[in-house]
Amino acid sequence: MKRVAELFDALYFTQSHKSKSHLLREYLATAPDPERGYVIAMLAGELNFKYFKRNTIKQLMLERVDETLFALSYDYIGEMSETVAHLWPSLPDEDFVAPLFDEVVEFVQSHNKADIDTFLVRCLNNFSPSIRWSFIKIGTGGLRVGLSARRLKQVLAEYGNCDVAEIEQLWHGISPPYLELFAWLEGRSEKPDIRDKIVFHPVMLAHPLLADDIAKIDLSQYIAEYKYDGIRIQVVNKPLGKALFSRTGDDISHSFPDVLPLLDTYGVFDAELLAFDKAGDISTFNQLQQRLNKKKPSRQLQNDIPCGLVIYDVLEHNGEDVTQKPLFERQSLLRELYAVSRERVQLSNTFSINDVEALHSQREQACLIQDGLVEGLMLKKADSPYIPGRPKGIWYKFKRDPKLVDAVVMYAQRGHGKRSSFYSDFTFGLWTDVAGETRLLPIGKAYSGFTDAELKELDKWVRKHTIGRFGPVKEVEKTLVFEVAFDGAHGSNRHKSGVALRFPRVNRIRWDKPAIEADTLSEFKRSFLS
């Protein structure tokens, strides 16, 4: 455990990506199995412990330390793991033998809550503060060392002297502690065979189309299609089974059992999951949202809001990987596979755009004609292969202009990770009349859209203008206005204001605008919900 804690500590305090990669490759070359496999899984966010949570540690801490002392310490330090690491009373046992990292993982994964609590207490009693910090971060999933999942796979590729695309292709077909992966990387066995497995394939992502990009690219080399307002998914249908995966690789098949029977063509497909109405036409994201995060949707819900697919691309057909074929060939294959129409399964319609004027016109027309269904255009280079990640200059998304509203900041809360010391999460609201009294009702939360310099300025403002506190949330004076950008709004019975925003973010800090001049809820509803 000490060796792993030292590795995480070194990674955390190392700024250079090159140095981080060197540290990790050096560790992989000297660490034993299965420890190193679990370390990779931890860094990739692939380990989740059912009974080792933040609240578990907090409750164990409060059994040993005065609640007020803990609250004051937490407020001063600003991060729970570090607070517990230093505040936990050391009670070392003479016969304590520090467990190996893989022993920690396997114990926490295989025992009941009471046994795990006892194990955690004994470890925390005997660990040093620095090891405690790593131990808590590891268990609660809060470890952030500046290595993205993509960068981690590049490090593995460098370690095994192979292409990162090979790691990407294998990743979701193997599981911790990755014994077969390391055996292949070190030349001790053949490459793992995952062809028949029902697994997620890494997706290709697009860059926003900016004004500079429009001036540089040759539009005649790109294929255009609508960017539907649903959720991006991957459809996997093989002889051994079928599944739906989110764009991040989560299996969401159980949430959409009405979609699985629609899959009758073997292959792996890039698609958009959408709600449909009973006439078989695409419905709004608001309808789809009522199906999201429902692990076991009722038959009534499935009947009221059936879901289906718009298919964009094909990655694999009859066991053959077609990602290296150019896009126009993959789309030709799609048209062959879906020559016969299917219920609630549509192919994305593609078209050409040859000049900038037509580009803007097509985007506006698409969003106007299919308001609430389409959020813009996609531009994809016609001769491009399907490349995992976000390669430059190949795919672009040209979304409709965001909607804007001036709202008043009401509450603030500290962020997470590197933002844990700053108030970066804000609740904002609009003016409305309630029983003859003008007051603010919250309509959303935002934690992005400002620069690091603006974040520091906002943090100072929050600390200076706090008027109340509710646990970790600070109520602030109602004097600061945000110009909030959002992609859509819909009525909601779950919110006091009766509205909910989609993807709200701070577009501009209106230091210049008096709060009394911010928008009203009635104006908002007339503009965006009519």
C-alpha positions in Angstrom: 0.0 0.0 0.0 2.9 2.3 0.8 4.4 1.9 -2.7 1.0 2.7 -4.4 0.4 5.7 -2.1 3.9 7.1 -3.0 3.1 6.7 -6.7 -0.2 8.5 -6.4 1.4 11.2 -4.3 4.1 11.7 -6.9 1.6 11.8 -9.8 -0.5 14.3 -7.9 2.3 16.8 -7.4 3.9 16.3 -10.8 2.8 18.9 -13.4 4.4 17.7 -16.6 2.4 15.1 -18.6 5.8 13.7 -19.8 7.0 13.2 -16.3 3.7 11.6 -15.2 4.0 9.1 -18.0 7.6 8.3 -17.1 6.6 7.8 -13.4 3.8 5.4 -14.4 5.8 3.4 -16.9 8.6 3.0 -14.3 6.0 1.8 -11.8 4.5 -0.7 -14.3 7.9 -2.2 -15.1 8.7 -3.0 -11.4 5.3 -3.6 -9.7 3.8 -7.1 -9.5 0.5 -8.5 -10.7 -2.3 -8.0 -9.7 -1.4 -4.8 -8.0 -0.4 -2.8 -11.1 -3.6 -3.9 -12.8 -5.7 -2.5 -10.0 -3.7 0.7 -10.0 -4.5 1.2 -13.7 -8.1 0.4 -13.0 -8.2 3.0 -10.2 -6.6 5.7 -12.4 -9.0 4.9 -15.2 -12.0 5.1 -12.9 -12.9 1.5 -13.4 -13.0 0.5 -9.6 -16.2 1.2 -7.6 -16.6 0.0 -4.0 -20.1 -0.5 -2.7 -19.4 0.1 1.0 -16.4 2.4 0.8 -17.9 5.8 0.3 -17.4 9.4 1.4 -20.2 9.2 3.8 -18.8 5.9 5.3 -15.5 7.7 6.1 -17.3 10.8 7.4 -19.5 8.7 9.8 -16.4 6.8 11.1 -14.7 10.1 11.6 -17.6 11.6 13.6 -17.6 8.6 15.9 -14.1 9.6 16.9 -13.9 13.4 16.6 -16.2 16.2 17.8 -18.6 17.2 15.0 -17.9 20.9 15.4 -14.2 20.4 15.3 -14.6 18.3 12.2 -16.8 20.9 10.5 -14.3 23.7 11.3 -11.4 21.7 10.1 -13.2 20.7 6.9 -14.1 24.4 6.3 -10.5 25.4 6.8 -8.9 22.7 4.7 -11.7 22.6 2.1 -11.2 18.9 1.2 -12.6 15.9 3.1 -9.9 13.3 2.5 -7.1 15.6 3.6 -9.2 16.7 6.6 -9.7 13.1 7.8 -6.1 12.1 7.0 -4.7 14.7 9.4 -7.5 14.7 12.0 -8.0 11.0 12.4 -6.6 9.9 15.9 -3.7 7.5 15.4 -4.1 4.3 17.5 -1.4 1.9 16.1 -1.5 -1.8 16.7 1.7 -3.6 17.4 0.7 -6.6 15.3 -0.6 -4.6 12.3 0.7 -5.6 8.9 -0.1 -3.1 6.2 -2.1 -4.8 3.4 -0.9 -4.7 -0.1 -3.0 -2.6 -2.5 -4.5 -5.6 -4.3 -5.4 -7.1 -0.9 -7.3 -3.8 -0.1 -9.2 -4.0 -3.3 -10.1 -7.6 -3.1 -11.2 -7.3 0.6 -13.4 -4.3 0.0 -15.0 -6.0 -3.1 -15.8 -9.3 -1.3 -16.8 -8.5 2.3 -19.9 -7.2 3.9 -20.3 -3.6 5.3 -19.6 -4.5 8.9 -16.3 -6.3 8.1 -15.3 -3.4 5.7 -15.9 -0.8 8.4 -13.7 -2.7 10.9 -11.0 -3.1 8.2 -11.2 0.6 7.3 -10.9 1.7 11.0 -7.8 -0.6 11.5 -6.1 0.7 8.4 -6.8 4.4 9.3 -5.6 3.8 12.8 -2.2 2.5 11.6 -1.5 4.5 8.4 0.5 7.7 8.3 -1.5 10.9 7.2 -0.1 10.7 3.7 -1.1 7.1 3.2 -4.5 7.8 4.8 -5.1 10.5 2.2 -4.3 8.2 -0.7 -6.3 5.3 0.9 -9.4 7.5 1.3 -9.1 9.0 -2.2 -8.7 5.5 -3.7 -11.7 4.1 -1.9 -14.1 7.0 -2.5 -13.2 7.5 -6.1 -11.9 11.0 -5.6 -8.4 10.5 -6.9 -7.5 13.1 -9.5 -3.8 13.0 -10.6 -4.1 14.8 -14.0 -4.1 11.7 -16.2 -7.2 11.3 -18.4 -8.4 7.9 -19.5 -7.1 8.6 -23.0 -3.6 9.6 -21.7 -3.6 6.5 -19.5 -4.1 4.3 -22.5 -1.3 6.1 -24.3 1.0 5.3 -21.4 0.1 1.6 -21.7 0.7 1.8 -25.4 4.1 3.3 -24.8 4.9 0.7 -22.2 4.0 -2.2 -24.6 5.4 -0.5 -27.7 2.0 -0.7 -29.6 -0.5 1.7 -31.1 -2.9 3.3 -28.7 -5.8 2.4 -31.0 -5.1 -1.3 -30.1 -5.5 -0.5 -26.4 -8.7 1.5 -27.1 -10.1 -1.5 -29.0 -9.3 -4.0 -26.2 -10.2 -1.8 -23.3 -13.9 -2.6 -22.8 -13.3 -6.3 -23.5 -11.0 -6.9 -20.6 -11.4 -6.3 -16.9 -9.2 -5.5 -13.8 -6.6 -6.6 -12.9 -5.8 -6.9 -16.7 -3.5 -9.9 -16.4 -4.0 -10.8 -20.1 -3.4 -7.3 -21.2 0.0 -7.1 -19.4 0.9 -10.5 -20.7 0.4 -9.3 -24.2 2.1 -5.9 -23.7 5.2 -7.7 -22.3 5.3 -10.3 -25.1 4.3 -13.2 -22.9 1.1 -14.1 -24.8 -1.0 -13.4 -27.8 -3.2 -10.3 -28.0 -6.5 -10.9 -26.1 -9.4 -11.9 -28.5 -12.6 -10.0 -27.8 -14.3 -10.3 -31.2 -17.3 -12.2 -29.9 -17.8 -10.2 -26.7 -20.7 -7.8 -26.3 -18.5 -4.8 -25.5 -18.3 -1.0 -26.0 -16.1 0.3 -28.8 -14.4 3.8 -28.2 -16.4 6.5 -29.9 -15.3 9.3 -32.3 -16.1 12.8 -31.1 -16.5 16.2 -32.9 -15.0 19.6 -32.3 -17.3 22.7 -32.2 -17.2 24.5 -35.5 -15.8 28.0 -34.8 -15.5 31.0 -37.1 -11.8 30.3 -37.7 -12.6 26.7 -38.7 -15.3 27.8 -41.2 -12.7 30.0 -42.9 -10.1 27.2 -43.2 -12.0 24.1 -44.2 -13.2 23.1 -47.7 -16.9 22.4 -47.2 -17.1 20.4 -50.4 -15.0 17.6 -48.7 -17.6 17.2 -45.9 -20.9 15.4 -45.5 -23.5 17.1 -43.5 -26.3 15.6 -41.3 -28.7 16.7 -38.6 -27.5 16.7 -35.0 -30.5 15.3 -33.2 -31.3 16.3 -29.7 -31.2 13.0 -27.9 -28.3 11.0 -26.3 -25.5 9.5 -28.3 -25.3 5.8 -27.9 -23.6 2.7 -29.4 -25.6 -0.3 -30.6 -24.0 -3.7 -30.4 -25.7 -6.7 -31.9 -23.9 -10.0 -32.2 -24.9 -13.6 -32.3 -24.2 -14.0 -28.6 -26.4 -11.0 -27.6 -27.1 -7.3 -28.0 -26.6 -4.2 -25.9 -26.9 -0.4 -25.8 -24.0 1.7 -24.5 -23.8 5.3 -23.6 -21.0 7.4 -25.2 -18.9 6.8 -22.0 -19.3 3.0 -22.2 -22.1 2.5 -19.6 -24.4 -0.4 -20.5 -27.9 1.2 -20.5 -29.7 -1.8 -22.1 -31.8 -2.4 -18.9 -33.2 1.2 -19.2 -34.5 0.7 -22.7 -35.8 -2.8 -23.1 -38.3 -1.6 -25.7 -35.3 -0.6 -28.0 -33.4 -4.0 -27.9 -36.0 -5.9 -29.9 -35.6 -3.3 -32.7 -32.1 -4.5 -33.3 -32.2 -7.2 -36.0 -29.0 -6.4 -38.0 -25.7 -7.8 -36.7 -23.0 -5.2 -36.2 -21.8 -2.2 -34.1 -23.5 1.1 -34.9 -23.1 4.7 -33.9 -26.6 6.1 -33.2 -28.8 8.6 -31.4 -31.3 7.4 -28.8 -34.6 9.4 -29.1 -38.1 9.4 -27.8 -40.9 8.7 -30.3 -44.6 9.5 -30.2 -47.2 6.8 -30.8 -47.5 7.8 -34.5 -43.8 6.7 -34.9 -42.4 10.3 -35.2 -39.4 11.6 -33.3 -40.4 13.4 -30.1 -38.6 16.0 -27.9 -35.7 15.6 -25.5 -38.1 16.6 -22.7 -39.9 13.3 -23.4 -36.7 11.3 -23.6 -35.6 12.8 -20.3 -38.5 11.1 -18.5 -37.0 7.8 -19.6 -33.4 8.6 -18.6 -31.9 7.1 -15.4 -34.9 4.7 -15.1 -33.2 1.4 -14.4 -36.5 -0.6 -14.7 -39.0 1.5 -16.7 -42.6 0.3 -16.3 -44.6 -1.1 -19.2 -46.8 2.0 -18.9 -43.9 4.3 -19.3 -42.5 2.3 -22.3 -46.0 2.5 -23.9 -46.4 6.2 -23.2 -42.9 7.2 -24.4 -41.5 4.6 -26.7 -37.8 5.1 -27.7 -36.0 4.4 -30.9 -32.9 5.2 -32.9 -31.4 7.3 -35.6 -28.3 5.5 -36.9 -25.3 7.6 -38.0 -22.5 5.1 -38.7 -21.4 1.5 -38.7 -18.2 0.3 -36.9 -18.4 -3.4 -37.4 -20.5 -5.7 -39.6 -20.6 -9.5 -39.4 -17.5 -9.6 -37.2 -15.5 -7.3 -39.6 -14.1 -4.1 -38.3 -15.0 -1.4 -40.9 -13.7 1.7 -39.0 -10.8 2.1 -41.3 -13.0 2.4 -44.4 -13.8 5.9 -45.5 -17.1 7.4 -44.2 -18.8 7.4 -47.6 -18.2 3.6 -47.9 -19.5 3.0 -44.4 -22.6 5.1 -45.2 -23.2 3.1 -48.4 -23.0 -0.1 -46.3 -25.6 1.4 -43.9 -28.0 2.0 -46.7 -27.7 -1.6 -47.8 -28.2 -2.9 -44.3 -31.3 -0.7 -43.7 -32.8 -0.7 -47.2 -36.0 -1.9 -45.6 -37.6 0.5 -43.1 -38.0 -0.6 -39.5 -40.2 0.6 -36.7 -38.6 3.4 -34.7 -35.3 2.9 -36.4 -34.2 5.5 -39.0 -31.1 6.2 -41.0 -29.6 9.7 -40.7 -30.2 11.7 -43.9 -27.0 13.2 -45.3 -26.5 16.1 -47.7 -23.9 18.3 -49.1 -23.1 22.0 -48.3 -20.8 23.9 -50.6 -20.5 27.4 -49.2 -20.7 29.3 -45.9 -24.0 30.9 -46.7 -25.6 27.6 -47.2 -24.1 26.2 -44.0 -25.7 28.9 -41.9 -29.0 28.7 -43.8 -29.1 24.9 -43.4 -28.4 25.1 -39.7 -31.1 27.7 -39.0 -33.6 25.9 -41.2 -33.0 22.6 -39.5 -33.4 24.1 -36.0 -36.5 26.0 -37.1 -38.3 23.3 -39.0 -37.6 20.6 -36.3 -37.5 22.9 -33.2 -36.8 20.8 -30.1 -35.7 17.8 -32.2 -32.6 19.0 -33.9 -29.9 21.1 -32.2 -27.7 21.8 -35.2 -25.6 20.2 -37.9 -22.7 17.7 -38.0 -20.0 18.0 -40.6 -18.0 14.9 -41.3 -15.1 14.5 -43.7 -16.3 12.1 -46.5 -13.0 10.2 -46.7 -12.4 9.9 -43.0 -12.0 6.6 -41.0 -13.7 6.2 -37.7 -11.0 7.3 -35.1 -11.6 7.0 -31.4 -11.1 10.2 -29.5 -11.5 13.7 -30.8 -9.1 14.1 -33.8 -8.8 17.6 -35.3 -10.3 18.7 -38.6 -12.4 15.6 -39.3 -15.8 15.9 -37.5 -17.4 19.2 -36.5 -20.6 20.0 -34.7 -22.3 23.3 -35.6 -25.0 23.7 -32.9 -27.7 26.4 -32.9 -26.8 29.6 -31.0 -27.5 29.2 -27.3 -30.4 30.9 -25.6 -29.6 33.6 -23.1 -31.1 34.9 -19.8 -29.9 37.3 -17.2 -30.3 35.6 -13.8 -29.3 36.6 -10.2 -26.8 34.5 -8.3 -28.5 33.1 -5.1 -26.3 30.3 -3.7 -22.7 29.1 -4.1 -20.9 25.9 -3.2 -17.4 24.7 -3.4 -16.3 22.6 -6.5 -14.5 19.3 -6.6 -10.9 18.2 -7.3 -8.7 21.2 -8.1 -11.7 23.5 -7.5 -12.4 22.2 -4.0 -11.0 25.4 -2.4 -13.1 27.7 -4.6 -16.8 28.5 -4.7 -17.4 27.5 -8.3 -20.9 26.0 -8.3 -23.7 28.6 -8.5 -27.5 28.5 -8.2 -29.2 31.4 -10.0 -32.8 32.6 -10.2 -35.4 34.9 -11.8 -37.7 37.5 -10.3 -41.3 36.7 -9.8 -44.3 37.9 -7.7 -45.5 35.5 -5.0 -48.5 36.7 -2.9 -47.7 40.3 -3.9 -44.1 40.1 -3.0 -41.2 40.2 -5.5 -38.8 37.4 -4.9 -36.3 35.1 -6.6 -37.0 31.6 -7.7 -34.1 29.3 -8.7 -34.1 28.1 -12.2 -30.8 26.3 -12.5 -27.2 25.7 -11.5 -23.9 26.4 -13.4 -20.3 25.6 -12.8 -18.6 26.4 -16.1 -18.2 29.2 -18.6 -15.8 31.4 -16.6 -12.0 31.6 -16.8 -9.6 30.7 -13.9 -9.1 34.5 -13.2 -12.9 35.0 -13.1 -13.2 32.0 -10.8 -10.9 33.6 -8.3 -12.7 36.8 -8.5 -16.1 35.1 -8.0 -14.7 33.2 -5.0 -13.6 36.4 -3.4 -17.1 37.9 -4.1 -18.9 34.9 -2.5 -16.8 35.1 0.7 -17.4 38.8 1.0 -21.1 38.7 0.3 -22.2 35.6 2.2 -25.4 36.2 4.2 -26.3 32.6 5.3 -25.2 29.0 5.2 -26.9 25.6 4.7 -24.3 22.9 5.2 -21.8 23.3 2.4 -24.0 25.8 0.6 -23.6 29.6 1.1 -26.4 32.0 0.5 -25.2 35.2 -1.0 -26.5 38.8 -1.4 -28.8 39.0 -4.4 -26.7 41.6 -6.2 -24.7 39.7 -8.9 -26.1 38.9 -12.3 -25.0 36.1 -14.6 -25.8 36.1 -18.3 -26.6 32.3 -18.5 -26.5 30.4 -21.8 -28.5 27.2 -22.2 -29.5 24.9 -25.0 -33.2 24.5 -24.2 -35.9 24.9 -21.6 -39.0 23.0 -20.7 -41.8 23.1 -18.1 -41.1 21.0 -15.0 -43.3 20.0 -12.1 -40.3 19.1 -10.0 -39.0 22.7 -9.8 -40.5 25.5 -7.8 -40.0 27.8 -10.7 -41.8 25.4 -13.0 -38.9 25.4 -15.5 -35.8 23.4 -16.1 -32.8 24.4 -18.3 -30.7 22.1 -20.5 -26.9 22.5 -20.2 -26.8 25.9 -18.4 -23.4 27.6 -18.2 -22.2 31.1 -17.5 -21.9 33.1 -20.7 -20.9 36.4 -19.1 -20.6 37.9 -15.6 -22.7 41.0 -15.6 -20.8 43.1 -13.0 -22.3 46.1 -14.7 -25.9 45.2 -14.4 -28.0 45.8 -11.2 -29.8 42.7 -10.0 -33.2 44.4 -10.0 -32.8 44.6 -13.8 -32.4 40.9 -14.3 -35.1 39.0 -16.2 -38.4 37.9 -14.7 -39.8 34.4 -14.7 -42.9 35.5 -16.6 -40.7 37.0 -19.4 -38.7 33.8 -19.5 -41.7 31.6 -19.9 -43.1 33.8 -22.6 -39.8 33.7 -24.5 -38.8 30.1 -24.1 -41.8 28.0 -23.1 -44.5 29.4 -25.4 
